[in-house]
Amino acid sequence: LIHQTGGGTGFNFSRLRPRGDQVRATGRVASGPVGFMRIFDVTTEVVKQGGRRRGANMGILNVDHPDILEFIKVKADLKSMTNFNLSVAVTDEFMDQVDRDETYPLINPRTGMEVNRLRAREVFDLACRYALETGDPGLIFIDAIERANPTPELGRLEATNPCGEQPLLAYESCNLGSINLSRVVANGRVDWQELDRLTALGVAFLDDVIDQSHYPLPQITAITRGNRKIGLGVMGLADMFIKLGIPYDSPEALDLGEQLMARIQAVAAAQSEILARERGPFPNFPRSRWGLEGRPPRRHATVTTIAPTGTISLIAGTSSGIEPLFAVAYRRRALEGEEFDEVHPLFLQMLRDAGLNEPEWLPKVLATGRVRPLTGLPEELRRLFPTTFEVSVEQQVRMQAAFQR
């Protein structure tokens, strides 16, 4: 039902008994979480979200589930689970065990008994290897998420939306919106007042969306309106840096990233308090962390989210989320099979401003998607256009941390 109306779904499969476990009622054996996920995957394929877009699911399995190795490797066959993103739910204790190179127990969820032990570091390395080869699984730091749960009395956060950025309770939904940071640059500087205006506007807009939306199930309506979670985020960060003359892989970029998100978070929370005074706090506020800590009433249990913005950044014509540029130029394949070249408009503009010959340089950029290796181009131009494979992993993790903080 959710997919028919254009939504995505996230599931934690950890309560399902492992493959081969006894099913007493029938005398047969269980197919395990991965077996059930295959059914969900086929169902998603058939529904195809009302023909508008591909269905999307998040499948999560706790690291101590007996079927965890099968789960980690399931996408080795690239035709398998094409409608699922996968994440392993890891605890603080597991990460400590990885650090100390210790073993840890696998627990049968039906009996609560230990059935095997694995080396934590080997499981972690296996997850890393398959993430590198296939893009899955990711990791969900389940204890860290729970520490930030705004409504712990209402239940634990065990699953997320399909892209993993929004931990949610059972049946809960969250509507997301993004500020295009590339549009808040004026005369080579960040227009902080415009950023504040857009943040306050975004919070009010997303608040209205909750009330104007129709939900496919009554349980979704109840919990969504009870907590009124919204997720205001950003897109166009890489484009903003280019307009400001700051390379993505510089210390200045990290500092600015942290300032930007701190400002958005503060203004969003303040706007949520204003809306609580005007329209009332979210109904579960008295039972929330904020209410129990004696904080001022808010309209929303959450206000911000760092989302990938894959589709909406394309529509807005800007770089996605807080990522570096994927490529300066590339060939795009549309759904109908049409193909066309995309060249970054800021690169084209700077190429022209520098008086350089487009027909000479564009084929070279299209050949690799990169400009940094092209030593014939001005150093300043090459510095400003690093792509995702040219920015170190460490820098990208630091940028994520700066925004998450």
C-alpha positions, 0 to 999 in steps of 0.5 A: 500500500505504501509503495502504491502511493509512492512511498518507500519502506524500511524494515528490521528483520532481526526478530525473524528466526534464522534459516533452518530453525525449527518451526514447531507448528508445521514441523518444517524449517524457517527460511530466515530473514534473507528468504523473507526479504526476497519476497518483499523484493519481488513484491516491490518489483511488481508494484513499481510504486504506481508506475511513477518511480521504482520502489525502495526498501531498507533492509536491516539485520542486527550484527548478532543475528545467526544469518548475518554472513548470508545477509552481508553477502546477498548482493554479490549476485548483482541481480539480487535484491535490486529494490533494497538498500541493506544495512547491518545494525552494529552496537557500541559493544560490537565496534569495541570488539572490532577494535580489540579483535574479540569474538562475539555471540550470535543469538537466535531471536526465537530462543535468546540463546547463543548459537555461535561465535564470530570474530568481530573484525572478520565480520566488519572486514567482510561488510567493508569488502562487500560495501566496496564491491557492491555498494551494500551493506551500510552500517547503522550505529543502532546505539548512537541512534537510540541515544538521540531518540527524541521519544524513547518512551514510544519505542526504540528506533530500529529501522530507517527510511530507504536511504538510511538518513531518518531513523523512525519508529514503527509506522512513522513517516517523515517528510524531508525538504532541502535548502539549495545552498548554491542559491545563498551565495551573493557577491562571493559570500554566504548570505546568512540572512537568506539562509535564516529566511529559507530555514524558517520558511522550510520548517513552516512549509514542512509542518504544513505538509504533515497536515496536507498529506494523506497517509495510506494507513491509519497507523501512519497517520497517528504516529506521524501526526503524534510526533510531527517529525520533519527533516530539513536538509541541504543540497548544492554544498559542492556548488556553493564551495565552487561559487565561494572559491573554496575547494571541497577538500580544504580545511575551510570547507569543513569549517564552513560546513559545520557553521552552515549546519549549526546555523540551520539547526539552531534556526530550525529549532527556534522556528519549531518553538515559534510554531509550537506557540502559534499552532501547539506542540507535537501531541507526544511532546509531554512524553518526549525527551524535550518535555521531560527535560523541561525544554520549551515546547516544540512543534516537531520531534525532529527538525533536520536531516542530512539526506542524499537528495538524489532526485530533487537535486537533479530537478534543482540542477545542483550538486547532491546533498553534501557530496563532492561532485560526482563528475564535472561532465558525464553522459546521462541515461534517462529512464526512456533510454535517451542519452545526453551529455551533462557538463557542470554549468559553473565549469562552463562559465569559468572556462568561458571567463578564462577565455579558454576554447570550449571545443578544445577542452570539453571532449577531454573533460567528458573523456574522464569526467575530471579536470584536475589531471588536465594540467593545461587548465589554470590551477585555480580552475582545477582546484575548485572542481574535485570529483568524489574519487579525487576527494579522500575518504577521510575528508568525506567522512569529516564533512559528514561528521561536521554536518552530523555534529 
